[in-house]
Amino acid sequence: MVKIGVIGSCAVDLVVTSSKRPGAGETVLGESFKVVPGGKGANQAVAAARLGAEAVMIGRVGKDNFGEVILNNFRSNHISVSHVEPVTYCESGTAHIVLAEGDNSIVVVKGANDLVTPEYIEQKLDVIREMDMILIQQEIPEETVLYVSQICAEMNIPLLLNPAPARAVDPSVIEKAAYLTPNEHEAAIVFDGLSASEALRKYPNKLFITEGAQGVRYFDGQQEILVPAYKVEAVDTTGAGDTFNAAFAVALAEGKPIYESVRFANRAASLSVTKFGAQGGMPTREEVEGSL
């Protein structure tokens, strides 16, 4: 069993379903409201655990009701909460999600996720050293992402950076990361001034641009390759990217070739959108392998 360490955000998702997304100043009637565990880091940890990895989450939550929801959800998914510290002086992170018109719109309030600082990560170096791969995202401070990239390089541990939400990324992080997985919008921001093809050619077998229903594109050193997505009837696309990243990390850590790792991750992501909630549809290892 591979060990996947996830450094990142934990949150509770407040999800509204509506037939129409409101415009500025507009009020519409929604169809449902649910409170479910989320946060990009937590989502990736849960997905990795369901896919058969020993997932270790490193993060922070508030010492509040939402924090308890997050911690209990980790426990129910067999993820240790030893490295998810509750804090009394800040609320847990939340994501406010509108599901409408076949897609989602999300506002993230970071809360305790802003306290996942380099100083906090420094306390976790012994844990990080034991991992086969580290996943990180951008719902935590920018300086933490930079620090983690440095220590992973020093420890010779592969780092997979999912640069979401989109923001500029320090060039040294790009160089030190083993894998980068932006979507098209994020790639345009991270690699400002380069076309997608130029960026892919600059980072062969390192940059993987997710293109939604089209699939995932990368450059293998000789040619640009599109690994097609699997067509399904989507119920909720929230968490599809997190499922892809976790599945990709698990497959790579197990030693699968890159193309097969992307294919495995695409299948996991496609299954994840067939049920409600960022984590609700995340598949088990058996479900993914049985449908490939």
C-alpha positions as CSV (number, residue, x, y, z in Angstrom):
1,M,0.0,0.0,0.0
2,V,1.5,3.3,-1.1
3,K,1.6,6.3,1.3
4,I,0.1,9.5,0.0
5,G,0.6,12.7,2.0
6,V,-1.9,15.5,1.4
7,I,-1.0,19.0,2.6
8,G,-3.8,21.4,2.1
9,S,-7.3,22.6,2.9
10,C,-10.1,21.1,4.9
11,A,-13.5,22.7,4.7
12,V,-17.3,22.2,4.9
13,D,-19.2,22.7,1.6
14,L,-22.4,24.6,1.7
15,V,-24.1,23.5,-1.5
16,V,-27.1,25.1,-3.2
17,T,-28.7,23.4,-6.2
18,S,-30.6,25.7,-8.6
19,S,-31.9,25.5,-12.2
20,K,-30.4,28.9,-12.8
21,R,-27.2,30.7,-11.6
22,P,-28.1,34.2,-10.4
23,G,-26.5,37.2,-12.0
24,A,-25.3,40.3,-10.2
25,G,-28.1,41.7,-8.1
26,E,-30.4,38.8,-9.0
27,T,-32.3,36.5,-6.6
28,V,-33.4,33.0,-7.8
29,L,-35.2,30.2,-6.0
30,G,-33.1,27.2,-5.2
31,E,-34.1,23.6,-5.2
32,S,-32.0,22.1,-2.4
33,F,-29.3,22.9,0.2
34,K,-26.8,20.5,1.8
35,V,-23.8,20.6,4.1
36,V,-21.1,18.2,3.1
37,P,-17.3,17.8,3.9
38,G,-15.0,19.3,1.3
39,G,-11.8,21.4,0.8
40,K,-9.4,20.5,-2.0
41,G,-6.9,18.9,0.4
42,A,-9.5,16.9,2.3
43,N,-11.1,15.8,-1.0
44,Q,-7.8,14.5,-2.3
45,A,-7.1,12.6,0.9
46,V,-10.5,10.9,0.9
47,A,-10.2,10.0,-2.8
48,A,-6.7,8.6,-2.3
49,A,-7.9,6.5,0.7
50,R,-10.8,5.1,-1.2
51,L,-8.5,4.1,-4.0
52,G,-6.4,2.0,-1.7
53,A,-3.6,4.3,-0.5
54,E,-2.7,5.0,3.1
55,A,-3.7,8.6,3.0
56,V,-2.2,11.1,5.6
57,M,-3.8,14.5,5.9
58,I,-1.8,17.5,7.1
59,G,-4.0,20.6,7.8
60,R,-5.9,22.6,10.3
61,V,-9.6,23.2,11.2
62,G,-11.4,25.5,13.6
63,K,-12.5,24.1,17.0
64,D,-16.1,24.5,16.0
65,N,-19.0,22.3,14.7
66,F,-17.7,22.4,11.2
67,G,-14.3,21.3,12.4
68,E,-15.9,18.2,14.1
69,V,-17.7,17.4,10.9
70,I,-14.4,17.5,9.0
71,L,-12.6,15.3,11.6
72,N,-15.4,12.7,11.8
73,N,-15.4,12.5,8.1
74,F,-11.7,11.7,8.0
75,R,-12.2,9.0,10.6
76,S,-15.0,7.4,8.7
77,N,-12.8,7.3,5.6
78,H,-9.9,5.7,7.6
79,I,-7.7,8.7,7.5
80,S,-5.7,9.6,10.5
81,V,-6.6,13.0,12.1
82,S,-3.3,13.1,14.1
83,H,-2.0,15.9,11.8
84,V,-5.2,17.9,11.5
85,E,-5.0,20.4,14.4
86,P,-8.1,22.2,15.7
87,V,-7.5,25.9,16.6
88,T,-9.7,28.0,18.9
89,Y,-8.9,31.4,17.4
90,C,-10.1,30.8,13.8
91,E,-13.2,29.3,12.2
92,S,-13.0,26.2,9.9
93,G,-12.8,26.8,6.2
94,T,-16.0,26.8,4.1
95,A,-16.8,26.6,0.5
96,H,-20.1,28.1,-0.8
97,I,-21.1,26.2,-3.9
98,V,-23.9,26.9,-6.4
99,L,-24.8,23.9,-8.7
100,A,-26.6,25.3,-11.7
101,E,-26.8,24.8,-15.5
102,G,-24.7,21.7,-15.5
103,D,-21.7,23.2,-13.7
104,N,-20.6,24.8,-10.4
105,S,-19.6,28.2,-9.1
106,I,-17.6,28.3,-5.8
107,V,-16.6,30.9,-3.2
108,V,-14.0,29.7,-0.7
109,V,-13.5,31.2,2.7
110,K,-10.1,29.9,3.9
111,G,-10.5,30.3,7.7
112,A,-8.1,27.9,9.5
113,N,-6.6,26.8,6.2
114,D,-4.6,30.1,6.3
115,L,-2.9,28.7,9.4
116,V,-1.3,25.8,7.5
117,T,2.0,27.8,7.6
118,P,5.6,26.8,6.9
119,E,6.1,26.8,10.7
120,Y,3.3,24.3,11.1
121,I,4.6,22.1,8.3
122,E,8.1,22.2,9.9
123,Q,6.5,20.2,12.8
124,K,5.5,17.5,10.4
125,L,8.8,16.8,8.6
126,D,9.1,13.3,10.1
127,V,5.7,12.4,8.7
128,I,6.4,13.9,5.3
129,R,9.6,11.9,5.1
130,E,7.7,8.6,5.2
131,M,5.5,9.4,2.2
132,D,5.7,8.0,-1.3
133,M,4.2,11.2,-2.8
134,I,3.0,14.5,-1.5
135,L,-0.1,16.3,-3.0
136,I,-0.6,20.1,-2.4
137,Q,-3.0,22.7,-3.7
138,Q,-3.4,26.5,-3.4
139,E,-6.1,27.0,-0.8
140,I,-3.3,27.4,1.8
141,P,-0.7,30.2,2.0
142,E,1.6,30.7,-1.0
143,E,4.7,30.6,1.2
144,T,3.7,27.1,2.4
145,V,3.6,25.7,-1.1
146,L,7.0,27.2,-1.7
147,Y,8.4,25.6,1.5
148,V,6.9,22.2,0.8
149,S,8.4,22.2,-2.7
150,Q,11.8,22.9,-1.1
151,I,11.6,20.1,1.5
152,C,10.2,17.6,-1.0
153,A,13.1,18.3,-3.3
154,E,15.6,17.9,-0.4
155,M,13.9,14.6,0.7
156,N,13.6,13.3,-2.9
157,I,9.8,12.9,-2.5
158,P,7.8,13.5,-5.6
159,L,5.5,16.5,-5.3
160,L,2.2,16.8,-7.2
161,L,1.0,20.4,-7.3
162,N,-2.6,21.0,-8.3
163,P,-2.4,24.8,-8.8
164,A,-6.0,25.5,-7.9
165,P,-7.4,28.0,-7.2
166,A,-5.5,29.8,-9.9
167,R,-2.8,32.2,-9.0
168,A,0.8,32.8,-10.1
169,V,3.2,30.1,-9.0
170,D,6.8,30.8,-8.0
171,P,9.1,29.5,-10.8
172,S,11.2,27.5,-8.3
173,V,8.0,25.6,-7.3
174,I,7.4,24.7,-10.9
175,E,10.9,23.4,-11.2
176,K,10.9,21.4,-8.0
177,A,7.5,19.8,-8.5
178,A,7.4,16.4,-10.1
179,Y,3.9,16.9,-11.6
180,L,1.7,19.9,-12.3
181,T,-2.1,19.4,-13.0
182,P,-3.8,22.7,-13.9
183,N,-7.0,23.0,-15.9
184,E,-7.0,25.2,-19.0
185,H,-7.9,28.3,-17.0
186,E,-5.2,27.7,-14.4
187,A,-2.6,26.9,-17.0
188,A,-3.1,30.2,-18.7
189,I,-2.4,32.0,-15.4
190,V,0.5,29.8,-14.2
191,F,2.2,29.9,-17.7
192,D,1.3,33.4,-18.6
193,G,2.8,34.3,-22.0
194,L,2.9,30.7,-23.2
195,S,0.3,28.8,-25.2
196,A,-0.8,25.5,-23.8
197,S,1.3,23.6,-26.4
198,E,4.4,25.7,-25.6
199,A,4.0,25.1,-21.9
200,L,3.5,21.3,-22.4
201,R,6.6,21.1,-24.6
202,K,8.6,23.0,-22.0
203,Y,7.6,20.5,-19.3
204,P,7.4,17.0,-20.9
205,N,5.9,14.3,-18.7
206,K,5.5,16.9,-15.9
207,L,2.7,19.2,-17.0
208,F,-0.8,17.7,-17.4
209,I,-3.5,20.0,-18.5
210,T,-7.0,18.8,-17.6
211,E,-9.6,19.7,-20.3
212,G,-12.9,18.6,-18.7
213,A,-15.0,16.4,-20.9
214,Q,-12.2,16.3,-23.5
215,G,-9.7,14.6,-21.3
216,V,-6.1,15.3,-20.2
217,R,-3.3,16.6,-22.4
218,Y,0.5,16.2,-21.9
219,F,3.7,16.1,-23.9
220,D,5.7,12.8,-23.7
221,G,9.0,14.3,-25.1
222,Q,8.0,13.4,-28.7
223,Q,4.4,14.2,-29.2
224,E,1.4,15.8,-27.6
225,I,-1.0,13.2,-26.2
226,L,-4.6,13.6,-25.3
227,V,-5.9,10.9,-22.9
228,P,-9.7,11.0,-23.5
229,A,-12.2,11.4,-20.8
230,Y,-15.0,8.8,-20.1
231,K,-18.4,10.0,-21.0
232,V,-21.0,9.9,-18.2
233,E,-24.1,11.7,-17.2
234,A,-22.9,14.3,-14.7
235,V,-24.9,14.9,-11.5
236,D,-22.3,17.1,-9.7
237,T,-18.9,18.0,-11.1
238,T,-17.6,19.3,-7.7
239,G,-14.5,17.3,-6.7
240,A,-13.8,15.8,-10.1
241,G,-10.5,17.5,-10.3
242,D,-9.6,16.4,-6.8
243,T,-10.5,12.8,-7.6
244,F,-8.3,13.0,-10.7
245,N,-5.3,14.3,-8.8
246,A,-5.6,11.7,-6.0
247,A,-6.0,8.9,-8.5
248,F,-3.1,10.1,-10.6
249,A,-0.9,10.3,-7.5
250,V,-1.9,6.8,-6.4
251,A,-1.2,5.3,-9.8
252,L,2.1,7.0,-10.2
253,A,3.2,6.1,-6.7
254,E,2.4,2.5,-7.5
255,G,4.7,2.6,-10.5
256,K,2.1,2.7,-13.3
257,P,3.3,4.2,-16.6
258,I,2.2,7.8,-17.2
259,Y,-0.4,7.1,-19.8
260,E,-2.0,4.3,-17.7
261,S,-1.9,6.6,-14.7
262,V,-3.8,9.3,-16.5
263,R,-6.3,6.8,-17.8
264,F,-6.9,5.4,-14.3
265,A,-7.3,9.0,-13.0
266,N,-9.7,9.9,-15.8
267,R,-11.9,6.9,-15.0
268,A,-12.0,7.7,-11.3
269,A,-12.9,11.4,-12.0
270,S,-15.6,10.4,-14.4
271,L,-17.2,8.1,-11.8
272,S,-17.0,10.9,-9.2
273,V,-19.4,13.2,-11.0
274,T,-22.2,10.7,-11.1
275,K,-23.3,11.4,-7.5
276,F,-23.9,14.4,-5.4
277,G,-21.1,16.2,-3.4
278,A,-17.4,16.6,-3.8
279,Q,-16.8,13.4,-1.9
280,G,-20.1,11.7,-2.4
281,G,-19.2,10.1,-5.7
282,M,-15.6,9.4,-5.1
283,P,-15.1,5.8,-6.2
284,T,-13.4,2.8,-4.5
285,R,-10.5,1.0,-6.2
286,E,-12.8,-1.9,-7.1
287,E,-15.2,0.5,-8.8
288,V,-12.5,2.1,-10.9
289,E,-10.8,-1.1,-11.9
290,G,-14.1,-2.8,-12.6
291,S,-15.1,-0.1,-15.1
292,L,-11.8,0.3,-17.0
